Amino acid sequence: MIKVDNLAEILEEPLPFGPVDPENLAGFEKEIDRTLPSEFREYLLRFNGALFKKDIYVPSEDAWDATKISHVHGLHDGPDYFQLVKQWKLYEKYDLQTWKWKLEKFVVFADSEGGDLFAINTENGSVWLYLHDCWPEMDEMSGSFTKIENSFNEFLLSLQSEEEYDVRMMADPRHEEFKRRLAKIEFGSGAKKKVGLIRRIYNFFA
């Protein structure tokens, strides 16, 4: 098990909506019919839905595939979109009921600003990322669902702040060309057109 000694640098104030009730934790594990992986269980007991101060997930291979985290779920009575009991079922998102048999072992613990989902595999503790805005392969589940880290703590250690991410991107030789092309976009031409142009420029360099 990988130890994370600098959690205060990665996470915001612990227990934003109060501590975990042991009965609620036991009840949640009974609901999912699984024991939560130890590292994620420890996060709930110590931090229970604390937001990530370092909130950008950056794969080790390529910083251009980064994902910014929005909501983080915990076992508490806070707003619905922060509640683990109401957000954990990946198979209830994006019309994935057909794939329940494959997805029920995963617990969604966070989402991105764009609606992508971070989930933990309760069988081995690995962390997975579901990208909803992807075309499925023939006879495959919609979207893209891939393992990104071997454990929850490895996931935490991979997170970066905006400042750290900017430094990493500045070192990428593609960054200057990306900024040059982005500067040519006429921002008064409508939001949808602007987003489409940015996406095409991004895809060219990604």
C-alpha positions in Angstrom: 0.0 0.0 0.0 1.4 3.4 -1.0 1.4 5.9 1.8 0.4 9.6 1.2 2.2 11.7 3.7 1.2 15.1 2.3 -2.5 14.8 2.2 -2.9 18.4 3.5 -1.2 19.6 0.3 -3.6 17.6 -1.9 -6.9 17.9 0.0 -9.0 20.8 1.2 -10.4 21.0 4.7 -11.4 17.5 5.9 -15.0 16.5 6.7 -16.7 19.4 4.9 -20.1 18.0 5.8 -19.2 16.2 9.0 -17.6 12.8 9.8 -18.7 9.4 8.6 -21.3 7.7 10.8 -19.9 4.1 11.2 -23.5 2.8 10.7 -23.8 4.7 7.4 -20.4 3.3 6.2 -21.5 -0.2 7.1 -24.9 0.4 5.5 -23.2 1.6 2.3 -21.0 -1.4 2.1 -24.0 -3.6 2.6 -25.8 -1.7 -0.2 -23.0 -2.3 -2.7 -22.5 -5.8 -1.3 -18.7 -5.2 -1.1 -16.0 -3.9 1.2 -14.5 -0.7 0.1 -10.8 -0.7 -0.8 -8.8 0.2 2.3 -7.2 3.4 0.9 -10.5 4.8 -0.2 -12.1 3.7 3.1 -9.4 5.6 5.0 -10.1 8.7 2.9 -13.7 8.6 3.8 -13.0 8.1 7.5 -10.4 10.9 7.6 -11.7 13.4 5.0 -15.2 12.3 3.9 -15.8 14.2 0.7 -13.0 16.8 1.1 -12.4 18.5 -2.2 -9.1 18.1 -3.9 -6.8 21.2 -3.5 -4.8 19.7 -6.4 -7.7 19.1 -8.7 -6.2 18.3 -12.1 -5.6 14.6 -12.9 -2.7 14.3 -15.2 -1.7 11.0 -16.7 2.0 10.2 -16.6 2.2 9.7 -20.3 0.8 13.0 -21.7 -0.3 16.2 -19.9 -2.7 17.0 -22.8 -5.0 14.3 -21.5 -5.5 16.1 -18.2 -9.0 16.2 -16.5 -10.1 18.8 -14.0 -12.1 17.4 -11.1 -15.3 19.1 -9.9 -17.4 17.3 -7.3 -16.0 14.8 -4.8 -18.4 12.4 -3.1 -18.6 11.4 0.6 -21.0 9.7 3.1 -22.8 12.6 4.5 -26.0 14.7 4.3 -24.6 17.4 2.2 -26.0 18.5 -1.3 -27.1 15.5 -3.5 -24.3 16.0 -6.0 -21.7 15.5 -3.2 -23.4 12.4 -1.7 -21.8 9.1 -2.4 -25.0 7.2 -1.8 -26.7 9.1 -4.6 -23.8 9.3 -7.1 -21.9 6.0 -6.9 -23.8 3.9 -9.5 -21.9 4.3 -12.7 -24.4 2.1 -14.5 -27.1 4.7 -13.9 -25.2 7.3 -15.7 -25.4 8.0 -19.4 -27.8 5.1 -20.1 -25.4 2.3 -19.1 -28.0 0.0 -17.5 -27.3 -2.7 -20.1 -23.7 -2.9 -18.7 -24.8 -3.1 -15.0 -23.2 -6.6 -14.8 -19.9 -5.1 -15.7 -20.1 -1.8 -13.8 -21.7 -2.7 -10.5 -18.3 -3.4 -8.9 -17.3 0.2 -9.5 -18.0 3.1 -7.1 -18.0 6.7 -8.6 -16.3 9.0 -6.2 -15.8 12.2 -8.2 -16.7 13.8 -11.5 -15.1 16.4 -13.8 -16.3 19.8 -15.0 -17.3 18.2 -18.3 -19.3 15.3 -16.7 -16.7 12.6 -16.9 -16.5 10.2 -13.9 -13.8 8.8 -11.7 -14.6 5.4 -10.2 -12.8 2.9 -7.9 -12.9 -0.8 -8.6 -14.0 -2.4 -5.3 -12.3 -5.7 -6.2 -8.7 -4.5 -6.5 -8.7 -0.7 -5.5 -7.7 0.5 -9.0 -9.1 3.9 -10.2 -10.8 4.2 -13.6 -11.9 7.2 -15.7 -15.1 7.2 -17.7 -15.2 9.7 -20.6 -18.7 10.0 -21.8 -18.1 12.0 -24.9 -16.6 9.2 -27.0 -18.1 7.1 -29.7 -18.3 3.4 -28.8 -16.7 0.6 -30.7 -19.0 -2.0 -32.4 -21.1 -3.8 -29.7 -19.2 -1.9 -27.0 -20.4 0.3 -24.1 -20.8 4.0 -25.0 -18.0 6.3 -24.0 -14.5 5.3 -22.9 -13.8 3.5 -19.6 -10.1 2.8 -18.7 -7.9 2.1 -15.7 -5.8 5.2 -14.9 -4.1 4.3 -11.6 -3.5 1.1 -9.6 -4.8 2.5 -6.3 -6.6 5.4 -4.8 -3.4 6.8 -3.2 -1.6 6.6 -6.5 -4.4 8.6 -7.9 -4.0 11.2 -5.2 -0.3 11.4 -5.9 -1.0 12.0 -9.6 -3.0 15.1 -9.0 -1.6 18.5 -9.8 -2.5 22.1 -9.0 -3.2 24.6 -11.8 0.3 26.1 -11.2 2.0 22.7 -11.5 0.0 21.8 -14.5 0.9 25.2 -16.2 4.6 24.6 -15.6 4.3 21.1 -17.2 2.4 22.4 -20.2 4.9 25.2 -20.8 7.6 22.6 -21.1 5.7 20.8 -23.8 7.0 21.9 -27.3 3.4 21.8 -28.6 2.2 24.4 -26.1 3.5 27.5 -28.0 1.9 26.4 -31.2 -1.3 25.7 -29.4 -1.4 29.2 -27.9 -0.6 30.7 -31.3 -3.5 29.0 -33.0 -5.8 29.7 -30.1 -5.0 33.4 -30.3 -6.4 33.5 -33.9 -9.9 32.5 -32.7 -12.4 35.3 -32.9 -14.1 35.1 -29.5 -17.1 37.2 -30.6 -18.4 34.6 -33.0 -20.5 32.5 -30.6 -19.7 30.0 -27.8 -20.4 26.9 -29.8 -18.2 27.9 -32.7 -15.5 28.9 -30.3 -15.6 25.6 -28.4 -15.6 23.7 -31.6 -12.5 25.5 -32.9 -10.6 25.0 -29.6 -11.5 21.3 -29.6 -10.2 20.9 -33.2 -7.0 22.7 -32.3 -6.6 20.7 -29.2 -7.2 17.4 -31.0 -4.5 18.4 -33.6 -1.9 18.5 -30.9 -3.1 15.8 -28.5 
